[in-house]
């Protein structure tokens, strides 16, 4: 399996974080819990994205300690029982080779070592909000924060999230390679749909085809719950029941992405189930595609997602009016803007280790950031939802990382008609 990462990558990420730490402070990060499913079963383990970003370790029961001068990694000590039931755990040498951290300790040593380390520290950074909310399932970061506050009442505590958010926004070449691989796998799954789609097939069968391709290509699986939405289902933005039937003359909206080495893809295509767009479907699809391509040219250094949203909104409003969805005079109600009935979501979000990665709509775009690009039109009264989405690397000019996945109507029709002949 292709792996773009090396221990040098994780060392570099830790060095970035150290640039934000004082000599009298340290950062603590904890692996995710294994989440119980039922009985003695657990959901598949997915590592905390920040801990992975800084260490490359994908094993539960892991704690990372970062100081200005030194790093420590605490892992579970391998034992024969765990090896028998779950497979081998990392040895110290393996953990060092993965992470580039020399100080590898067993988790049972954590309390004693921390007690010594904190004698020379005044501030401790946790990867969570310092103001803990009452109730609910607590992450390991929250559990340890509460404990440390009790044990070390004279220390200061700060939130690492704002630092890590800034660091993770700009992707290193290795991260871009991993995302490009995730996008490539997603494109291969989309090609499988082109060869399978026909009237009468179920949404669940199509989801199975995607899953088949993801497993075949050594993906981690879905980066998020897939949307396989035919007909009116496509007007539900986060529809993921995927249990309906694809009908003749309807459109199918597919929104899914592979995860590769924990990095996400997020692609949407809207396809004619029988391989032919109707005249009305063509009008609406072309409207979305034209706005997508026109405003994509505005993705450049120094702009924000909010500004891009505003540009897309203005152009979509013109398309809505041209398509007869409403008249210009209907826009006089500012409290409930009518255009939102047909485009209720934003046009972009950041992508990386999480499909909705760190960063909000007011972040100024800079080289190395990766964003989604996804205008759409949703018309429930016509049982039609259209969204087209690509993944864009911010650069001069912007790079469409998913340009190889077809979206022009003529090409889509030709690809799908092959199976419908």
Secondary structure, DSSP 8 states (H G I E B T S, - for coil): ------HHHHHHHHHHHHTT--TTEEEEEE-----EEETTEE------HHHHHHH----SS-EEEEESS-EEEEE----HHHHHHH-----HHHHHHHH--SEEEEGGGHHHHHHHHGGG-SEEEESS-SS--SSS---HHHHHHHHHHHH-TTSEEEESHHHHHHHHHS--HHHHHHHHHHHHHHHHHHHHHHTT--TT-BHHHHHHHHHHHHHHTT--EESS--EEEEGGGGGSTT-----SB--TT-EEEEEE-EEETTEE--EEEEEETTS---HHHHHHHHHHHHHHHHHHTT--TT-BHHHHHHHHHHHHHHHHHHTTS--GGGGG-STT-GGGGT--S-S--B-SSSSS-S--TTSB--TT-EEEE--EEEEGGGTEEEE-BEEEE-SSS-EETTTTS--SHHHHHHHHHHHH-
